[in-house]
Amino acid sequence: MPEITAPYTAGTPCWVDLMVPDQQAALDFYRDLLGWQGEPGDPETGGYAVCTFRGLPVAGIGPTMDPSTPTVWTTYLSSDDADATMAKIGKAGGQVMMPPMDVMTLGRMAVAVDPSGAVFGVWEHKDFIGAQLVNEPGALAWNECNSSDTAAAGAFYSAAFGVGVEEMPGEMEYKTFQIGGRPVGGLNKLTDPPFPAGTPSHWMTYFCVDDTDSTVDAAVKRNADVLMPPADTPFGRMAALRDPWGAVFSIIESTDNPA
């Protein structure tokens, strides 16, 4: 079991969450689909639910404060100092959506936008390091920035987080974010297909599953939409889904991903 017990290295995707209009319905949906357990949290946390799998935190689902806000899965990048990171983000051409704020004794968070328009979070750990189970069915498998300008995005994340950017060998036009010679995330060019024309830059969350096809069938039965039907890739059998509230995510059957 790939459990995470030590803080993530700065620049590594460490957490994902979803702010949704109907929190309980979303908790039920992802429980049925991925096997998560989660209950609405205390009022002091805004009702935020930390979902667990095998008793370990894997993702967050909270109630949205503004119904007009798009429902999306947000990727959080680890930081040793959120305030210093946000200063680097500004200098590198990014924009601050939400300045750093303390989340009780758990950590310090912020939200920003990269130069190509992809929204992401920043997490400075204190008592909470982030996802404590990864690359297992029911857990986070991979995070990928799909960008309209991969050159600008690569330069931005390198300057703001100190990550390396490397082309993957082979025919795929795909880059990876590297820390210590190890891939920690992906950087992909927005192209039509597979992305519809006009798709904005975004971070995509991949969850690992036991069986991609059966998970897609289960999602459809629970009113999700299939954006990309199951397909074999060099890293496993994948599919892309949109949940009943509009949040897009991907699933992968194999954990044999670039990480």
matplotlib code that plots the C-alpha trace (Angstrom):
import matplotlib.pyplot as plt

x = [0.0, 1.7, 1.0, 2.4, 3.7, 6.2, 5.5, 5.4, 8.4, 7.6, 6.0, 4.5, 0.7, -0.4, -4.2, -7.3, -10.7, -14.2, -16.5, -20.0, -23.6, -24.9, -22.2, -24.1, -25.1, -21.5, -20.2, -22.7, -21.7, -18.0, -18.6, -20.5, -17.9, -14.6, -15.4, -14.7, -16.0, -16.8, -19.2, -19.8, -17.3, -17.8, -19.1, -15.6, -14.3, -17.2, -18.6, -15.5, -15.3, -12.0, -12.8, -10.9, -10.2, -8.9, -9.0, -6.5, -7.3, -7.5, -9.5, -11.8, -15.4, -16.9, -20.1, -19.6, -20.0, -21.0, -23.5, -22.3, -18.7, -17.9, -17.7, -14.2, -11.6, -8.7, -5.1, -3.0, 0.8, 2.9, 4.8, 7.2, 6.1, 2.8, 3.5, 6.9, 5.4, 2.6, 5.2, 7.1, 3.8, 3.2, 6.7, 6.4, 3.3, 0.6, -2.4, -3.5, -7.2, -7.1, -4.2, -2.7, -4.9, -4.5, -6.7, -6.8, -3.6, -3.8, -1.9, -1.9, -3.6, -3.9, -5.4, -3.7, -4.0, -1.0, -0.3, -2.3, -5.4, -5.2, -6.4, -4.5, -4.1, -1.1, -0.8, 1.7, 1.4, 1.3, -0.6, -2.0, 0.4, -2.3, -3.2, -1.9, -2.7, -1.9, -1.6, -4.1, -7.7, -9.8, -6.9, -5.2, -3.1, -1.9, -2.3, -1.8, -1.9, -3.6, -2.4, -3.0, 0.7, 2.9, 6.1, 4.7, 3.2, 6.5, 8.5, 6.0, 5.9, 9.7, 10.1, 7.3, 8.0, 11.5, 10.4, 12.1, 10.2, 11.2, 9.8, 8.7, 10.5, 8.5, 5.9, 3.7, 4.0, 3.9, 6.1, 6.5, 7.2, 10.3, 11.6, 14.9, 14.8, 11.3, 8.1, 5.5, 2.9, 2.1, 2.1, 0.0, -0.9, -4.6, -5.5, -8.8, -9.3, -9.4, -10.4, -13.3, -12.4, -12.4, -11.6, -9.7, -6.4, -6.9, -5.5, -6.9, -7.2, -6.8, -8.1, -7.0, -9.7, -9.9, -11.7, -12.2, -15.1, -17.2, -16.4, -17.7, -20.8, -21.4, -20.8, -23.3, -25.9, -25.4, -26.0, -22.4, -21.4, -18.7, -16.3, -13.8, -14.8, -12.4, -9.3, -6.0, -2.9, 0.8, 0.0, -3.2, -6.8, -8.3, -11.6, -12.7, -16.0, -18.1, -19.9, -23.6, -22.4, -20.1, -16.7, -14.5, -12.0, -10.3, -9.9, -7.1, -7.1, -3.4, -1.0, 1.7, 1.7, 4.7, 5.1]
y = [0.0, 3.3, 5.3, 8.8, 9.5, 12.4, 15.9, 16.3, 18.0, 21.5, 21.6, 18.1, 17.8, 16.8, 17.2, 17.6, 18.9, 19.6, 22.4, 21.5, 22.8, 19.5, 18.2, 15.2, 14.0, 14.4, 12.4, 9.7, 9.7, 9.3, 6.8, 4.6, 5.2, 5.1, 3.6, 6.7, 7.4, 11.0, 13.1, 16.8, 18.5, 20.8, 24.4, 25.7, 24.0, 25.3, 21.7, 20.5, 16.7, 14.9, 11.7, 8.6, 5.2, 2.4, 4.9, 7.3, 10.8, 10.8, 13.9, 16.7, 17.6, 20.8, 22.9, 25.8, 29.2, 30.7, 28.7, 30.6, 29.3, 26.4, 23.0, 21.7, 19.4, 21.6, 20.3, 21.7, 22.0, 21.6, 24.5, 25.0, 28.6, 29.6, 33.4, 33.1, 30.9, 33.3, 36.1, 33.9, 33.2, 36.9, 37.5, 34.6, 36.0, 34.2, 35.8, 35.4, 34.4, 33.8, 35.0, 32.7, 31.9, 29.6, 26.5, 26.1, 24.1, 22.0, 24.2, 27.4, 27.5, 29.8, 29.7, 31.1, 31.1, 30.3, 32.5, 30.2, 30.4, 27.1, 27.4, 25.5, 25.6, 26.0, 24.0, 24.7, 21.7, 21.9, 19.2, 17.9, 16.9, 16.1, 12.7, 9.9, 7.1, 7.3, 5.1, 2.6, 2.0, 4.6, 7.1, 9.8, 8.5, 11.6, 15.3, 17.0, 20.6, 20.8, 24.1, 26.3, 27.4, 24.6, 26.7, 29.5, 27.1, 25.1, 28.3, 29.5, 26.3, 26.1, 29.6, 29.5, 26.0, 25.1, 22.0, 20.8, 20.3, 17.4, 16.0, 12.4, 10.1, 8.7, 10.0, 11.7, 15.5, 15.4, 16.9, 16.0, 18.1, 16.7, 16.9, 15.2, 13.4, 11.9, 12.8, 14.3, 15.7, 16.1, 19.1, 18.5, 20.7, 21.5, 20.1, 19.5, 16.5, 15.2, 18.5, 20.4, 23.7, 26.5, 24.3, 26.5, 25.5, 23.4, 20.9, 17.4, 14.9, 11.2, 8.6, 5.0, 2.3, -1.5, -1.6, 1.4, 0.0, -1.0, 2.3, 4.2, 2.1, 2.8, 6.6, 6.7, 5.0, 7.8, 10.5, 11.2, 12.0, 10.2, 12.7, 10.2, 6.5, 3.9, 3.6, 1.8, 4.1, 3.4, 4.0, 2.0, 2.0, 5.5, 7.4, 11.0, 11.7, 14.7, 14.3, 15.4, 18.9, 19.5, 18.6, 16.8, 14.1, 11.1, 7.5, 5.0, 1.3, 0.9, 2.7, 2.4, 6.1, 8.4, 8.8]
z = [0.0, -1.1, 2.0, 2.4, 5.8, 5.2, 3.9, 0.1, -1.5, -2.6, -6.0, -5.8, -6.2, -2.7, -2.4, -4.5, -3.5, -4.9, -3.8, -4.8, -4.4, -3.0, -0.7, 0.6, -2.9, -4.0, -1.0, -1.9, -5.6, -4.9, -2.2, -4.6, -7.4, -5.6, -2.2, -0.2, 3.3, 4.3, 6.4, 6.4, 8.8, 11.7, 11.2, 12.0, 8.8, 6.8, 6.6, 4.6, 4.5, 4.3, 2.4, 3.3, 1.7, 3.9, 6.7, 5.0, 3.6, -0.2, -1.2, 0.1, -0.7, 0.6, 0.1, -2.2, -0.8, -4.1, -6.3, -9.4, -9.0, -11.5, -9.9, -10.5, -8.9, -7.7, -7.5, -4.7, -5.0, -1.9, -0.6, 2.4, 2.6, 1.0, 1.3, -0.3, -3.0, -3.8, -4.2, -6.7, -8.5, -9.0, -10.2, -12.7, -14.3, -12.3, -10.5, -7.0, -6.6, -2.9, -0.8, 1.8, 4.8, 7.8, 8.0, 11.8, 12.7, 9.5, 7.2, 5.1, 1.7, -1.3, -4.8, -8.0, -11.8, -14.0, -17.1, -19.4, -17.1, -15.2, -11.6, -8.8, -5.1, -2.9, 0.4, 3.1, 5.5, 9.3, 10.9, 7.6, 4.8, 2.2, 0.6, 2.6, 0.1, -3.6, -6.7, -5.3, -6.5, -4.8, -4.5, -6.4, -9.3, -11.3, -11.8, -15.1, -16.3, -19.7, -21.1, -24.1, -23.8, -22.4, -22.9, -20.8, -18.2, -17.9, -17.4, -14.8, -12.6, -12.8, -11.6, -8.9, -7.5, -8.7, -10.6, -13.7, -17.0, -19.3, -22.6, -22.4, -24.8, -27.6, -30.0, -27.5, -27.2, -23.4, -20.7, -17.0, -14.0, -12.3, -8.7, -8.0, -11.3, -10.6, -12.5, -10.1, -12.6, -16.3, -18.7, -21.8, -24.8, -25.2, -28.6, -30.5, -30.3, -27.6, -25.9, -27.5, -29.1, -26.5, -23.5, -21.0, -19.5, -16.4, -14.0, -14.5, -11.6, -12.2, -9.8, -9.8, -10.2, -10.3, -13.6, -15.9, -17.9, -14.9, -13.2, -16.3, -16.3, -12.6, -13.2, -16.0, -13.8, -11.3, -13.9, -14.8, -18.4, -20.4, -22.0, -23.1, -23.3, -21.9, -24.0, -23.6, -23.2, -22.5, -18.8, -18.4, -19.5, -19.0, -19.3, -18.6, -16.8, -15.7, -12.5, -12.1, -10.9, -13.8, -12.3, -14.8, -13.7, -15.2, -14.1, -14.8, -14.3, -13.9, -11.5, -14.1, -14.7, -15.2, -11.5]

ax = plt.figure().add_subplot(projection="3d")
ax.plot(x, y, z, "-o")
ax.set_aspect("equal")
plt.show()
